[in-house]
């Protein structure tokens, strides 16, 4: 279906109708929207999928990637023209746009655009040659976490992870961007453009204290709950879940800054269903969607803080607390936003991190 003013207005009107009316008047009956995302991360939540399918009459087909590079490769190897919408991290919007894998976003068609947090909506990394290529969706911090039963005084700096007294007690996220940016904050360097010789030395020093390089929440939970590690860097959502479930944990946004990440929705170039793709983006960024997903998530769903400020306000306080939404949104310290890193720089950072781990 070609994008026309009439069809866009029809889709917008559909999103504004009460749920019962929308279910009675599906605009996209028989269409199949193909969505590429992480498994158990919002796009495949059963209850919210039913809401969208009842509203639109469409069916959603989820396909999964296992890394951001895997996502871009999926599109390069035949996904363009077949997959409709994808979920790239902020770091990967620019590479996708430069490789003509994503199509420009008309923000006038995005009903939540004016409610998006400015640091994400205005972020240059979602823009190429004056055009927007992604809609910010969720955010979180990869910040400092310690076991208060062991660390009696909550630290205020990343330096605690480098303290020789904590040798063999640290769990550190196995991600090159997070590693470089965290080391930069510790050193007082520019997290987007640090001196890599200083970063290398700092990460080699940190490695002396690292017991576990973790890559999943399950990795962290097993090591932390068994006492194998007592501190490290951790995703805000996972920290909130642990605290809500009664586990002792201090999640700290250090005085020297914290690393903030964001995930976005992008529409794939030559999407077979452009109007339906916009309907998906509008639904997935709406307060109604976030309230359902965050308060009543399906099994194994990994949650995150909405970029839509209205959606955050709509959440029950307990749900917001579980995500650490309050501390993250009120934080006034230095934010190292995981964005704006050129492919050339990212390649250097990745090689540096692999060298550090292998040394």
QUIWO-V534796 format. One record per backbone hydrogen bond with DSSP energy under -1.0 kcal/mol. CO is the residue of the C=O (numbers start at 1). NH is the residue of the N-H. Records with the same first field share a line. If there is no record, write none. Layout:
CO: NH ; NH
This chain:
4: 8
5: 9
6: 10
7: 11
8: 12
9: 13
10: 14
11: 15
18: 22
19: 23
20: 24
28: 31
31: 59
33: 61
34: 84 ; 85
35: 63
36: 87
37: 65
40: 302
41: 43
42: 45
45: 49
46: 50
47: 51
48: 52
49: 53
50: 54
51: 55
52: 56
53: 57
56: 28
57: 30
59: 33
61: 35
63: 37
67: 71
68: 72
69: 73
70: 74
71: 75
72: 76
73: 77
74: 79
75: 80
79: 82 ; 83
84: 268
85: 36
86: 266
88: 264
89: 92
90: 93
92: 96
93: 97
94: 98
95: 99
96: 101
97: 100
101: 269
106: 109
107: 110
110: 113
112: 115
113: 116
115: 309
117: 120 ; 121
118: 122
120: 123
123: 126
124: 127
126: 133
128: 131
131: 128
132: 105
135: 265
137: 307
138: 263
139: 305
140: 261
141: 236
143: 234
144: 252
145: 232
146: 250
147: 150 ; 151
150: 152
156: 255
157: 160
158: 161
159: 162
163: 166
164: 167
166: 169
169: 230 ; 231
170: 211 ; 212
171: 233
172: 214
173: 175
175: 179
176: 180
177: 181
178: 182
179: 183
180: 184
181: 185
182: 186
183: 187
184: 188 ; 189
195: 199
196: 200
197: 201
198: 202
199: 203
200: 204
201: 205
202: 206
203: 207
206: 209
209: 170
212: 172
214: 174
216: 220
217: 221
218: 222
219: 223
220: 224
221: 225
222: 226
223: 228 ; 229
224: 227
230: 147
231: 171
232: 145
234: 143
235: 239
236: 240
237: 241
238: 242
239: 243
240: 244
241: 245
242: 247
243: 246
250: 146
252: 144
254: 257
258: 336
259: 142
260: 338
261: 140
262: 90
263: 137 ; 138
265: 135
266: 86
267: 103
268: 271
269: 81
273: 277
274: 278
275: 279
276: 280
277: 281
278: 282
279: 283
280: 284
281: 285
283: 286
286: 290
287: 291
288: 292
289: 293
290: 294
291: 295
292: 296
298: 301
305: 139
307: 117
308: 312
309: 313
310: 314
312: 315
316: 320
317: 321
318: 322
319: 323
320: 325
321: 324
324: 328
325: 329
326: 330
334: 258
335: 337
336: 260
337: 339
342: 346
343: 347
344: 348
345: 349
346: 350
347: 351
348: 352
349: 353
350: 354
351: 355
352: 356
353: 357
354: 358
355: 359
